[in-house]
Amino acid sequence: MTLSEKKGRILSGHRPTGLLHIGHYEGTLRNWAALQDDYECFFEIADWHALTTRYDQTADLPERVEQIAIDWLASGLDPERSTLFVQSDVPEHAELYLLQGMVTPVSWLERCPTYKDQVANLTDGSGPGFGLLGYPVLQAADITMYKANVVPVGEDQLPHLEITREIVRRFNNFFGDIFPEPEALLSKFALVPGTDGRKMSKSYDNAILLADSIDEVAQKMRSMFTDPEKLRMGDPGHPDRCPVFVYHRMYQDDPERIEEIKVECESGDLGCVNCKAEATEKLIEAVGPVMERRRELAANTDYVRAVLAEGAEKARAVASETMAEVRSAMSLNLTG
């Protein structure tokens, strides 16, 4: 498919806050990989965004960036079909962030759900930083830099995208029709339970990482919480309350077997040990190839860095054109 035949242009990304897990894989990465043939895709490792809450933790930032890139490539993001880059390698983002920030009312930023949540969780007594307040403007700059007209989001992220749309409308009202208003590409992001039954999250220490070995995956699955009311073999289970049954639904490729597992659990014929073992087998069958590709990529970091360098060059070429247009519209190109 040629560029002119694509449905649109996409910008999305991850903050490099740590290794990605199968919640990320099922929630976003599989979806991104599937979009590559139909859309012109820009995927950004948002290292500046990571500084909005972890500005004092930069020593290991290069390692975190590299590990995210490895996770992405292992999950099917293809540098031949998409542009993969690191945000700070394209300094034009900072300039557009500054200029769009000039026209963005502070009241818009203060009502952002993420900002409210982060402020409520601050514990060091210093109060929110400017970077945290300005996060939505930086996000808008990321999206509009590439004139992305489509952003894959879940319904819970729609308020964040709407701020970008508001910034675009206000900027265009002052300086001309420069940026498209990005539309949401609503996606069903899988909610993957962690080993303790809560949503999978690194902060809960309940995650199955893409970087885990097969043995580590098996060990974590053996420790996974199950139905708290099924205490021993023979007790009737409640599969719709059991985190392990979610894995059967995600990875069992035989609908009849899923129904059999449900019936066997409810009757008490299927014990939790055997149930976990079968779920583990299917999980490894589905995600094991991704984990194996990840191990291969982790042993070839020169390739990973080359992909990011090439992606940054492609991104900068687009960004420089955008900023030339923005400077001209804002009468900031006096010396050319």
Phi and psi in degrees as GROMACS dihedral restraints (atoms count N, CA, C in turn):
[ dihedral_restraints ]
;  ai    aj    ak    al  type     phi  dphi    fc
    3     4     5     6     1   -79.2    20    10
    4     5     6     7     1   166.9    20    10
    6     7     8     9     1   -58.9    20    10
    7     8     9    10     1   -39.6    20    10
    9    10    11    12     1   -67.2    20    10
   10    11    12    13     1   -19.2    20    10
   12    13    14    15     1   -92.9    20    10
   13    14    15    16     1    -3.2    20    10
   15    16    17    18     1   -69.7    20    10
   16    17    18    19     1   153.8    20    10
   18    19    20    21     1   -75.7    20    10
   19    20    21    22     1   -20.0    20    10
   21    22    23    24     1   164.0    20    10
   22    23    24    25     1  -171.9    20    10
   24    25    26    27     1  -117.7    20    10
   25    26    27    28     1   136.0    20    10
   27    28    29    30     1  -116.0    20    10
   28    29    30    31     1   140.7    20    10
   30    31    32    33     1  -126.8    20    10
   31    32    33    34     1   127.2    20    10
   33    34    35    36     1  -152.1    20    10
   34    35    36    37     1   174.8    20    10
   36    37    38    39     1  -179.4    20    10
   37    38    39    40     1  -177.9    20    10
   39    40    41    42     1  -130.9    20    10
   40    41    42    43     1   147.1    20    10
   42    43    44    45     1   -79.9    20    10
   43    44    45    46     1   137.9    20    10
   45    46    47    48     1   -82.0    20    10
   46    47    48    49     1    75.9    20    10
   48    49    50    51     1  -100.7    20    10
   49    50    51    52     1    -4.1    20    10
   51    52    53    54     1   158.3    20    10
   52    53    54    55     1   179.0    20    10
   54    55    56    57     1   -62.3    20    10
   55    56    57    58     1   143.6    20    10
   57    58    59    60     1   -83.7    20    10
   58    59    60    61     1   155.5    20    10
   60    61    62    63     1  -125.5    20    10
   61    62    63    64     1  -178.8    20    10
   63    64    65    66     1   -69.5    20    10
   64    65    66    67     1   -17.7    20    10
   66    67    68    69     1   -64.1    20    10
   67    68    69    70     1   -42.5    20    10
   69    70    71    72     1   -64.8    20    10
   70    71    72    73     1   -41.1    20    10
   72    73    74    75     1   -62.3    20    10
   73    74    75    76     1   -50.0    20    10
   75    76    77    78     1   -74.2    20    10
   76    77    78    79     1   -30.2    20    10
   78    79    80    81     1   -81.6    20    10
   79    80    81    82     1   -37.9    20    10
   81    82    83    84     1  -131.7    20    10
   82    83    84    85     1   -45.7    20    10
   84    85    86    87     1   -64.5    20    10
   85    86    87    88     1   -42.0    20    10
   87    88    89    90     1   -62.1    20    10
   88    89    90    91     1   -38.1    20    10
   90    91    92    93     1   -66.6    20    10
   91    92    93    94     1   -45.8    20    10
   93    94    95    96     1   -59.0    20    10
   94    95    96    97     1   -45.8    20    10
   96    97    98    99     1   -59.4    20    10
   97    98    99   100     1   -37.2    20    10
   99   100   101   102     1   -71.7    20    10
  100   101   102   103     1   -22.4    20    10
  102   103   104   105     1   -82.7    20    10
  103   104   105   106     1   -13.0    20    10
  105   106   107   108     1   -63.0    20    10
  106   107   108   109     1   -31.3    20    10
  108   109   110   111     1   -77.7    20    10
  109   110   111   112     1   -26.0    20    10
  111   112   113   114     1  -100.7    20    10
  112   113   114   115     1   -18.3    20    10
  114   115   116   117     1  -129.4    20    10
  115   116   117   118     1   153.6    20    10
  117   118   119   120     1   -81.8    20    10
  118   119   120   121     1   113.3    20    10
  120   121   122   123     1  -108.3    20    10
  121   122   123   124     1   133.1    20    10
  123   124   125   126     1  -118.2    20    10
  124   125   126   127     1   121.1    20    10
  126   127   128   129     1  -117.8    20    10
  127   128   129   130     1   123.6    20    10
  129   130   131   132     1  -114.3    20    10
  130   131   132   133     1   129.4    20    10
  132   133   134   135     1   -86.8    20    10
  133   134   135   136     1   106.4    20    10
  135   136   137   138     1   -88.0    20    10
  136   137   138   139     1    76.1    20    10
  138   139   140   141     1   -70.7    20    10
  139   140   141   142     1   -33.0    20    10
  141   142   143   144     1   -65.4    20    10
  142   143   144   145     1   -37.7    20    10
  144   145   146   147     1   -61.4    20    10
  145   146   147   148     1   -35.0    20    10
  147   148   149   150     1   -62.5    20    10
  148   149   150   151     1   -26.8    20    10
  150   151   152   153     1   -76.9    20    10
  151   152   153   154     1   -12.1    20    10
  153   154   155   156     1   -66.0    20    10
  154   155   156   157     1   -25.4    20    10
  156   157   158   159     1  -123.5    20    10
  157   158   159   160     1   -14.3    20    10
  159   160   161   162     1  -128.2    20    10
  160   161   162   163     1    44.1    20    10
  162   163   164   165     1   -64.8    20    10
  163   164   165   166     1   -18.6    20    10
  165   166   167   168     1   -98.1    20    10
  166   167   168   169     1     9.3    20    10
  168   169   170   171     1  -127.0    20    10
  169   170   171   172     1    70.8    20    10
  171   172   173   174     1  -108.1    20    10
  172   173   174   175     1   -10.6    20    10
  174   175   176   177     1   -58.6    20    10
  175   176   177   178     1   -39.1    20    10
  177   178   179   180     1  -100.9    20    10
  178   179   180   181     1    12.7    20    10
  180   181   182   183     1   -61.3    20    10
  181   182   183   184     1   -43.6    20    10
  183   184   185   186     1   -58.1    20    10
  184   185   186   187     1   -38.7    20    10
  186   187   188   189     1   -66.2    20    10
  187   188   189   190     1   -41.4    20    10
  189   190   191   192     1   -64.3    20    10
  190   191   192   193     1   -38.9    20    10
  192   193   194   195     1   -61.9    20    10
  193   194   195   196     1   -46.5    20    10
  195   196   197   198     1   -62.5    20    10
  196   197   198   199     1   -40.6    20    10
  198   199   200   201     1   -67.3    20    10
  199   200   201   202     1   -36.9    20    10
  201   202   203   204     1   -61.4    20    10
  202   203   204   205     1   -44.7    20    10
  204   205   206   207     1   -60.4    20    10
  205   206   207   208     1   -40.8    20    10
  207   208   209   210     1   -62.5    20    10
  208   209   210   211     1   -44.8    20    10
  210   211   212   213     1   -59.1    20    10
  211   212   213   214     1   -43.0    20    10
  213   214   215   216     1   -61.8    20    10
  214   215   216   217     1   -50.5    20    10
  216   217   218   219     1   -63.6    20    10
  217   218   219   220     1   -39.7    20    10
  219   220   221   222     1   -64.4    20    10
  220   221   222   223     1   -29.2    20    10
  222   223   224   225     1   -87.3    20    10
  223   224   225   226     1     0.6    20    10
  225   226   227   228     1   109.2    20    10
  226   227   228   229     1     2.2    20    10
  228   229   230   231     1   -72.3    20    10
  229   230   231   232     1   125.8    20    10
  231   232   233   234     1  -113.0    20    10
  232   233   234   235     1   115.2    20    10
  234   235   236   237     1   -64.2    20    10
  235   236   237   238     1   -13.4    20    10
  237   238   239   240     1   -79.7    20    10
  238   239   240   241     1   -20.3    20    10
  240   241   242   243     1  -116.2    20    10
  241   242   243   244     1   -11.3    20    10
  243   244   245   246     1  -140.3    20    10
  244   245   246   247     1   161.9    20    10
  246   247   248   249     1  -103.8    20    10
  247   248   249   250     1   114.3    20    10
  249   250   251   252     1  -108.1    20    10
  250   251   252   253     1   125.0    20    10
  252   253   254   255     1  -152.4    20    10
  253   254   255   256     1   166.2    20    10
  255   256   257   258     1   -99.6    20    10
  256   257   258   259     1   131.3    20    10
  258   259   260   261     1   -51.5    20    10
  259   260   261   262     1   -47.8    20    10
  261   262   263   264     1   -71.6    20    10
  262   263   264   265     1   -10.9    20    10
  264   265   266   267     1   -79.4    20    10
  265   266   267   268     1    -4.6    20    10
  267   268   269   270     1  -123.1    20    10
  268   269   270   271     1    84.1    20    10
  270   271   272   273     1   -63.5    20    10
  271   272   273   274     1   -15.3    20    10
  273   274   275   276     1   -58.4    20    10
  274   275   276   277     1   -26.2    20    10
  276   277   278   279     1   -58.8    20    10
  277   278   279   280     1   -38.6    20    10
  279   280   281   282     1   -67.7    20    10
  280   281   282   283     1   -38.0    20    10
  282   283   284   285     1   -66.9    20    10
  283   284   285   286     1   -44.3    20    10
  285   286   287   288     1   -68.0    20    10
  286   287   288   289     1   -35.7    20    10
  288   289   290   291     1   -57.5    20    10
  289   290   291   292     1   -45.4    20    10
  291   292   293   294     1   -62.3    20    10
  292   293   294   295     1   -48.2    20    10
  294   295   296   297     1   -70.6    20    10
  295   296   297   298     1   -40.4    20    10
  297   298   299   300     1   -70.2    20    10
  298   299   300   301     1   -29.7    20    10
  300   301   302   303     1   -64.3    20    10
  301   302   303   304     1   -28.2    20    10
  303   304   305   306     1   -63.1    20    10
  304   305   306   307     1   -27.4    20    10
  306   307   308   309     1  -106.9    20    10
  307   308   309   310     1     3.9    20    10
  309   310   311   312     1   -97.7    20    10
  310   311   312   313     1   117.8    20    10
  312   313   314   315     1   -63.1    20    10
  313   314   315   316     1   139.7    20    10
  315   316   317   318     1   -60.2    20    10
  316   317   318   319     1   -33.6    20    10
  318   319   320   321     1   -61.4    20    10
  319   320   321   322     1   -32.3    20    10
  321   322   323   324     1   -63.8    20    10
  322   323   324   325     1   -41.0    20    10
  324   325   326   327     1   -72.4    20    10
  325   326   327   328     1   -36.3    20    10
  327   328   329   330     1   -69.0    20    10
  328   329   330   331     1   -21.8    20    10
  330   331   332   333     1   -91.5    20    10
  331   332   333   334     1     0.1    20    10
  333   334   335   336     1   -63.5    20    10
  334   335   336   337     1   129.3    20    10
  336   337   338   339     1   -56.7    20    10
  337   338   339   340     1   -41.2    20    10
  339   340   341   342     1   -62.8    20    10
  340   341   342   343     1   -42.1    20    10
  342   343   344   345     1   -62.0    20    10
  343   344   345   346     1   -45.1    20    10
  345   346   347   348     1   -61.0    20    10
  346   347   348   349     1   -43.2    20    10
  348   349   350   351     1   -65.0    20    10
  349   350   351   352     1   -43.9    20    10
  351   352   353   354     1   -65.8    20    10
  352   353   354   355     1   -40.8    20    10
  354   355   356   357     1   -63.0    20    10
  355   356   357   358     1   -40.6    20    10
  357   358   359   360     1   -63.9    20    10
  358   359   360   361     1   -26.3    20    10
  360   361   362   363     1   -97.0    20    10
  361   362   363   364     1     1.2    20    10
  363   364   365   366     1   -67.1    20    10
  364   365   366   367     1   136.0    20    10
  366   367   368   369     1  -125.7    20    10
  367   368   369   370     1    -7.6    20    10
  369   370   371   372     1   -88.7    20    10
  370   371   372   373     1    -2.0    20    10
  372   373   374   375     1    80.4    20    10
  373   374   375   376     1    -2.5    20    10
  375   376   377   378     1   -85.9    20    10
  376   377   378   379     1   -14.7    20    10
  378   379   380   381     1    82.3    20    10
  379   380   381   382     1   169.7    20    10
  381   382   383   384     1   -69.1    20    10
  382   383   384   385     1   146.6    20    10
  384   385   386   387     1   -89.9    20    10
  385   386   387   388     1   164.8    20    10
  387   388   389   390     1   -60.4    20    10
  388   389   390   391     1   -37.3    20    10
  390   391   392   393     1   -61.5    20    10
  391   392   393   394     1   -39.6    20    10
  393   394   395   396     1   -67.3    20    10
  394   395   396   397     1   -42.8    20    10
  396   397   398   399     1   -61.6    20    10
  397   398   399   400     1   -41.1    20    10
  399   400   401   402     1   -85.2    20    10
  400   401   402   403     1     2.6    20    10
  402   403   404   405     1   -49.1    20    10
  403   404   405   406     1   -45.9    20    10
  405   406   407   408     1   -63.5    20    10
  406   407   408   409     1   -29.6    20    10
  408   409   410   411     1   -71.2    20    10
  409   410   411   412     1   -41.2    20    10
  411   412   413   414     1   -62.9    20    10
  412   413   414   415     1   -39.3    20    10
  414   415   416   417     1   -63.5    20    10
  415   416   417   418     1   -41.9    20    10
  417   418   419   420     1   -63.0    20    10
  418   419   420   421     1   -40.0    20    10
  420   421   422   423     1   -63.5    20    10
  421   422   423   424     1   -40.2    20    10
  423   424   425   426     1   -58.6    20    10
  424   425   426   427     1   -47.5    20    10
  426   427   428   429     1   -70.0    20    10
  427   428   429   430     1   -46.4    20    10
  429   430   431   432     1   -78.3    20    10
  430   431   432   433     1   -21.8    20    10
  432   433   434   435     1   -53.9    20    10
  433   434   435   436     1   -37.2    20    10
  435   436   437   438     1  -102.8    20    10
  436   437   438   439     1    11.4    20    10
  438   439   440   441     1    49.8    20    10
  439   440   441   442     1    41.1    20    10
  441   442   443   444     1   -63.8    20    10
  442   443   444   445     1   129.7    20    10
  444   445   446   447     1  -105.3    20    10
  445   446   447   448     1     0.7    20    10
  447   448   449   450     1  -139.5    20    10
  448   449   450   451     1   133.8    20    10
  450   451   452   453     1  -131.6    20    10
  451   452   453   454     1   117.6    20    10
  453   454   455   456     1   -72.1    20    10
  454   455   456   457     1   121.1    20    10
  456   457   458   459     1  -143.0    20    10
  457   458   459   460     1   160.4    20    10
  459   460   461   462     1   -91.3    20    10
  460   461   462   463     1   166.6    20    10
  462   463   464   465     1   -59.1    20    10
  463   464   465   466     1   -32.4    20    10
  465   466   467   468     1   -69.4    20    10
  466   467   468   469     1   -14.8    20    10
  468   469   470   471     1   -97.5    20    10
  469   470   471   472     1    -1.5    20    10
  471   472   473   474     1   -59.5    20    10
  472   473   474   475     1   -37.9    20    10
  474   475   476   477     1   -60.4    20    10
  475   476   477   478     1   -34.4    20    10
  477   478   479   480     1   -67.3    20    10
  478   479   480   481     1   -42.3    20    10
  480   481   482   483     1   -67.0    20    10
  481   482   483   484     1   -33.8    20    10
  483   484   485   486     1   -64.0    20    10
  484   485   486   487     1   -33.1    20    10
  486   487   488   489     1   -62.8    20    10
  487   488   489   490     1   -42.1    20    10
  489   490   491   492     1   -59.2    20    10
  490   491   492   493     1   -43.4    20    10
  492   493   494   495     1   -63.4    20    10
  493   494   495   496     1   -38.4    20    10
  495   496   497   498     1   -66.2    20    10
  496   497   498   499     1   -41.1    20    10
  498   499   500   501     1   -63.6    20    10
  499   500   501   502     1   -41.6    20    10
  501   502   503   504     1   -60.6    20    10
  502   503   504   505     1   -47.4    20    10
  504   505   506   507     1   -61.6    20    10
  505   506   507   508     1   -42.6    20    10
  507   508   509   510     1   -67.6    20    10
  508   509   510   511     1   -43.8    20    10
  510   511   512   513     1   -63.1    20    10
  511   512   513   514     1   -46.8    20    10
  513   514   515   516     1   -63.4    20    10
  514   515   516   517     1   -33.0    20    10
  516   517   518   519     1   -63.8    20    10
  517   518   519   520     1   -35.6    20    10
  519   520   521   522     1   -82.0    20    10
  520   521   522   523     1   -37.6    20    10
  522   523   524   525     1  -124.1    20    10
  523   524   525   526     1     6.6    20    10
  525   526   527   528     1   105.6    20    10
  526   527   528   529     1   170.0    20    10
  528   529   530   531     1   -80.2    20    10
  529   530   531   532     1    80.4    20    10
  531   532   533   534     1   -95.9    20    10
  532   533   534   535     1   -46.2    20    10
  534   535   536   537     1  -110.8    20    10
  535   536   537   538     1   140.7    20    10
  537   538   539   540     1   -75.9    20    10
  538   539   540   541     1   150.4    20    10
  540   541   542   543     1   -79.3    20    10
  541   542   543   544     1   115.8    20    10
  543   544   545   546     1   -68.1    20    10
  544   545   546   547     1   136.9    20    10
  546   547   548   549     1   -97.9    20    10
  547   548   549   550     1   150.9    20    10
  549   550   551   552     1   -79.6    20    10
  550   551   552   553     1   133.8    20    10
  552   553   554   555     1  -103.0    20    10
  553   554   555   556     1    92.9    20    10
  555   556   557   558     1   -66.1    20    10
  556   557   558   559     1   129.3    20    10
  558   559   560   561     1  -127.9    20    10
  559   560   561   562     1   148.2    20    10
  561   562   563   564     1   -88.4    20    10
  562   563   564   565     1   103.8    20    10
  564   565   566   567     1   -88.5    20    10
  565   566   567   568     1   122.7    20    10
  567   568   569   570     1   -63.9    20    10
  568   569   570   571     1   135.3    20    10
  570   571   572   573     1   -95.4    20    10
  571   572   573   574     1   103.6    20    10
  573   574   575   576     1   -96.8    20    10
  574   575   576   577     1   122.2    20    10
  576   577   578   579     1   -74.7    20    10
  577   578   579   580     1   145.3    20    10
  579   580   581   582     1   -84.4    20    10
  580   581   582   583     1  -175.3    20    10
  582   583   584   585     1   -66.9    20    10
  583   584   585   586     1   -17.7    20    10
  585   586   587   588     1  -100.6    20    10
  586   587   588   589     1     7.0    20    10
  588   589   590   591     1    91.3    20    10
  589   590   591   592     1   -18.9    20    10
  591   592   593   594     1   -78.4    20    10
  592   593   594   595     1   170.6    20    10
  594   595   596   597     1   -54.7    20    10
  595   596   597   598     1   135.8    20    10
  597   598   599   600     1   -63.2    20    10
  598   599   600   601     1   128.1    20    10
  600   601   602   603     1  -157.8    20    10
  601   602   603   604     1   139.0    20    10
  603   604   605   606     1   -61.4    20    10
  604   605   606   607     1   -34.9    20    10
  606   607   608   609     1   -67.8    20    10
  607   608   609   610     1   -22.7    20    10
  609   610   611   612     1   -90.1    20    10
  610   611   612   613     1    -4.9    20    10
  612   613   614   615     1    55.2    20    10
  613   614   615   616     1    42.4    20    10
  615   616   617   618     1  -128.0    20    10
  616   617   618   619     1    21.4    20    10
  618   619   620   621     1   -99.3    20    10
  619   620   621   622     1   146.1    20    10
  621   622   623   624     1   -99.3    20    10
  622   623   624   625     1   110.2    20    10
  624   625   626   627     1   -84.3    20    10
  625   626   627   628     1   149.9    20    10
  627   628   629   630     1   -64.9    20    10
  628   629   630   631     1   -22.6    20    10
  630   631   632   633     1   -84.8    20    10
  631   632   633   634     1    -4.3    20    10
  633   634   635   636     1   -69.0    20    10
  634   635   636   637     1   151.6    20    10
  636   637   638   639     1   -78.9    20    10
  637   638   639   640     1   166.3    20    10
  639   640   641   642     1   -60.3    20    10
  640   641   642   643     1   -40.0    20    10
  642   643   644   645     1   -62.6    20    10
  643   644   645   646     1   -39.7    20    10
  645   646   647   648     1   -66.8    20    10
  646   647   648   649     1   -38.3    20    10
  648   649   650   651     1   -61.6    20    10
  649   650   651   652     1   -47.1    20    10
  651   652   653   654     1   -61.1    20    10
  652   653   654   655     1   -41.9    20    10
  654   655   656   657     1   -64.4    20    10
  655   656   657   658     1   -42.2    20    10
  657   658   659   660     1   -66.6    20    10
  658   659   660   661     1   -38.8    20    10
  660   661   662   663     1   -66.1    20    10
  661   662   663   664     1   -36.4    20    10
  663   664   665   666     1   -63.4    20    10
  664   665   666   667     1   -29.7    20    10
  666   667   668   669     1   -88.9    20    10
  667   668   669   670     1    -1.5    20    10
  669   670   671   672     1   -65.0    20    10
  670   671   672   673     1   139.7    20    10
  672   673   674   675     1   -63.5    20    10
  673   674   675   676     1   149.2    20    10
  675   676   677   678     1  -125.9    20    10
  676   677   678   679     1  -164.0    20    10
  678   679   680   681     1   -59.2    20    10
  679   680   681   682     1   116.5    20    10
  681   682   683   684     1   -65.9    20    10
  682   683   684   685     1   -16.7    20    10
  684   685   686   687     1   -90.2    20    10
  685   686   687   688     1    -8.4    20    10
  687   688   689   690     1  -100.0    20    10
  688   689   690   691     1    93.7    20    10
  690   691   692   693     1   -90.0    20    10
  691   692   693   694     1   -25.5    20    10
  693   694   695   696     1  -151.5    20    10
  694   695   696   697     1   163.5    20    10
  696   697   698   699     1   -55.6    20    10
  697   698   699   700     1   132.5    20    10
  699   700   701   702     1   101.1    20    10
  700   701   702   703     1   -23.0    20    10
  702   703   704   705     1   -68.5    20    10
  703   704   705   706     1   139.9    20    10
  705   706   707   708     1   -66.5    20    10
  706   707   708   709     1   139.3    20    10
  708   709   710   711     1  -105.6    20    10
  709   710   711   712     1   171.0    20    10
  711   712   713   714     1  -128.4    20    10
  712   713   714   715     1    82.0    20    10
  714   715   716   717     1   -57.6    20    10
  715   716   717   718     1   -31.2    20    10
  717   718   719   720     1   -70.4    20    10
  718   719   720   721     1    -9.9    20    10
  720   721   722   723     1  -106.4    20    10
  721   722   723   724     1    -0.9    20    10
  723   724   725   726     1   -99.9    20    10
  724   725   726   727     1   124.6    20    10
  726   727   728   729     1   -58.2    20    10
  727   728   729   730     1   -33.6    20    10
  729   730   731   732     1   -64.7    20    10
  730   731   732   733     1   -33.8    20    10
  732   733   734   735     1   -66.4    20    10
  733   734   735   736     1   -27.8    20    10
  735   736   737   738     1   -60.2    20    10
  736   737   738   739     1   -38.4    20    10
  738   739   740   741     1   -68.5    20    10
  739   740   741   742     1   -36.3    20    10
  741   742   743   744     1   -61.2    20    10
  742   743   744   745     1   -43.8    20    10
  744   745   746   747     1   -65.9    20    10
  745   746   747   748     1   -33.5    20    10
  747   748   749   750     1   -75.9    20    10
  748   749   750   751     1   -37.7    20    10
  750   751   752   753     1  -117.1    20    10
  751   752   753   754     1   -13.3    20    10
  753   754   755   756     1   -73.3    20    10
  754   755   756   757     1   125.3    20    10
  756   757   758   759     1   -93.3    20    10
  757   758   759   760     1     3.5    20    10
  759   760   761   762     1  -117.1    20    10
  760   761   762   763     1   105.4    20    10
  762   763   764   765     1   -57.8    20    10
  763   764   765   766     1   -33.9    20    10
  765   766   767   768     1   -64.8    20    10
  766   767   768   769     1   -38.3    20    10
  768   769   770   771     1   -67.5    20    10
  769   770   771   772     1   -35.2    20    10
  771   772   773   774     1   -60.5    20    10
  772   773   774   775     1   -43.1    20    10
  774   775   776   777     1   -67.5    20    10
  775   776   777   778     1   -37.1    20    10
  777   778   779   780     1   -62.6    20    10
  778   779   780   781     1   -43.8    20    10
  780   781   782   783     1   -60.4    20    10
  781   782   783   784     1   -42.9    20    10
  783   784   785   786     1   -59.5    20    10
  784   785   786   787     1   -47.9    20    10
  786   787   788   789     1   -65.5    20    10
  787   788   789   790     1   -44.3    20    10
  789   790   791   792     1   -64.2    20    10
  790   791   792   793     1   -36.1    20    10
  792   793   794   795     1   -68.1    20    10
  793   794   795   796     1   -46.7    20    10
  795   796   797   798     1   -64.1    20    10
  796   797   798   799     1   -31.7    20    10
  798   799   800   801     1   -82.1    20    10
  799   800   801   802     1   -16.1    20    10
  801   802   803   804     1    91.5    20    10
  802   803   804   805     1    -0.5    20    10
  804   805   806   807     1   -72.9    20    10
  805   806   807   808     1   -26.5    20    10
  807   808   809   810     1  -102.3    20    10
  808   809   810   811     1   116.8    20    10
  810   811   812   813     1   -80.8    20    10
  811   812   813   814     1   159.5    20    10
  813   814   815   816     1   -65.1    20    10
  814   815   816   817     1   -34.8    20    10
  816   817   818   819     1   -62.4    20    10
  817   818   819   820     1   -48.3    20    10
  819   820   821   822     1   -69.0    20    10
  820   821   822   823     1   -35.9    20    10
  822   823   824   825     1   -61.7    20    10
  823   824   825   826     1   -45.8    20    10
  825   826   827   828     1   -64.2    20    10
  826   827   828   829     1   -40.1    20    10
  828   829   830   831     1   -61.7    20    10
  829   830   831   832     1   -41.5    20    10
  831   832   833   834     1   -69.4    20    10
  832   833   834   835     1   -40.8    20    10
  834   835   836   837     1   -63.6    20    10
  835   836   837   838     1   -39.4    20    10
  837   838   839   840     1   -62.5    20    10
  838   839   840   841     1   -43.4    20    10
  840   841   842   843     1   -59.3    20    10
  841   842   843   844     1   -43.5    20    10
  843   844   845   846     1   -71.1    20    10
  844   845   846   847     1   -36.9    20    10
  846   847   848   849     1   -61.3    20    10
  847   848   849   850     1   -48.1    20    10
  849   850   851   852     1   -65.5    20    10
  850   851   852   853     1   -37.3    20    10
  852   853   854   855     1   -61.1    20    10
  853   854   855   856     1   -38.7    20    10
  855   856   857   858     1   -81.5    20    10
  856   857   858   859     1   -44.3    20    10
  858   859   860   861     1  -103.9    20    10
  859   860   861   862     1   -13.5    20    10
  861   862   863   864     1   -53.9    20    10
  862   863   864   865     1   -42.9    20    10
  864   865   866   867     1   -60.7    20    10
  865   866   867   868     1   -34.3    20    10
  867   868   869   870     1   -65.5    20    10
  868   869   870   871     1   -43.8    20    10
  870   871   872   873     1   -64.8    20    10
  871   872   873   874     1   -36.2    20    10
  873   874   875   876     1   -68.3    20    10
  874   875   876   877     1   -43.4    20    10
  876   877   878   879     1   -61.5    20    10
  877   878   879   880     1   -35.7    20    10
  879   880   881   882     1   -64.1    20    10
  880   881   882   883     1   -41.4    20    10
  882   883   884   885     1   -62.0    20    10
  883   884   885   886     1   -39.7    20    10
  885   886   887   888     1   -64.9    20    10
  886   887   888   889     1   -42.8    20    10
  888   889   890   891     1   -67.8    20    10
  889   890   891   892     1   -36.3    20    10
  891   892   893   894     1   -64.2    20    10
  892   893   894   895     1   -22.5    20    10
  894   895   896   897     1   -89.6    20    10
  895   896   897   898     1     0.9    20    10
  897   898   899   900     1  -135.9    20    10
  898   899   900   901     1    60.7    20    10
  900   901   902   903     1   -69.0    20    10
  901   902   903   904     1   -21.5    20    10
  903   904   905   906     1   -60.5    20    10
  904   905   906   907     1   -40.9    20    10
  906   907   908   909     1   -63.9    20    10
  907   908   909   910     1   -44.1    20    10
  909   910   911   912     1   -60.5    20    10
  910   911   912   913     1   -45.1    20    10
  912   913   914   915     1   -66.2    20    10
  913   914   915   916     1   -34.7    20    10
  915   916   917   918     1   -66.1    20    10
  916   917   918   919     1   -38.9    20    10
  918   919   920   921     1   -60.4    20    10
  919   920   921   922     1   -45.2    20    10
  921   922   923   924     1   -67.6    20    10
  922   923   924   925     1   -37.3    20    10
  924   925   926   927     1   -65.3    20    10
  925   926   927   928     1   -43.7    20    10
  927   928   929   930     1   -66.3    20    10
  928   929   930   931     1   -39.4    20    10
  930   931   932   933     1   -64.0    20    10
  931   932   933   934     1   -40.3    20    10
  933   934   935   936     1   -62.7    20    10
  934   935   936   937     1   -38.8    20    10
  936   937   938   939     1   -63.3    20    10
  937   938   939   940     1   -42.8    20    10
  939   940   941   942     1   -65.0    20    10
  940   941   942   943     1   -43.1    20    10
  942   943   944   945     1   -64.9    20    10
  943   944   945   946     1   -40.8    20    10
  945   946   947   948     1   -64.4    20    10
  946   947   948   949     1   -33.6    20    10
  948   949   950   951     1   -62.4    20    10
  949   950   951   952     1   -41.7    20    10
  951   952   953   954     1   -71.5    20    10
  952   953   954   955     1   -43.3    20    10
  954   955   956   957     1   -62.8    20    10
  955   956   957   958     1   -38.0    20    10
  957   958   959   960     1   -65.6    20    10
  958   959   960   961     1   -36.5    20    10
  960   961   962   963     1   -66.3    20    10
  961   962   963   964     1   -42.8    20    10
  963   964   965   966     1   -62.1    20    10
  964   965   966   967     1   -45.4    20    10
  966   967   968   969     1   -70.1    20    10
  967   968   969   970     1   -30.9    20    10
  969   970   971   972     1   -62.0    20    10
  970   971   972   973     1   -41.2    20    10
  972   973   974   975     1   -67.2    20    10
  973   974   975   976     1   -41.3    20    10
  975   976   977   978     1   -65.4    20    10
  976   977   978   979     1   -45.7    20    10
  978   979   980   981     1   -61.1    20    10
  979   980   981   982     1   -41.5    20    10
  981   982   983   984     1   -63.3    20    10
  982   983   984   985     1   -43.8    20    10
  984   985   986   987     1   -63.9    20    10
  985   986   987   988     1   -32.2    20    10
  987   988   989   990     1   -94.6    20    10
  988   989   990   991     1     7.2    20    10
  990   991   992   993     1    59.1    20    10
  991   992   993   994     1    41.4    20    10
  993   994   995   996     1  -108.2    20    10
  994   995   996   997     1    16.0    20    10
  996   997   998   999     1  -115.3    20    10
  997   998   999  1000     1    41.6    20    10
  999  1000  1001  1002     1   -58.4    20    10
 1000  1001  1002  1003     1   -40.1    20    10
 1002  1003  1004  1005     1   -96.1    20    10
 1003  1004  1005  1006     1     5.6    20    10
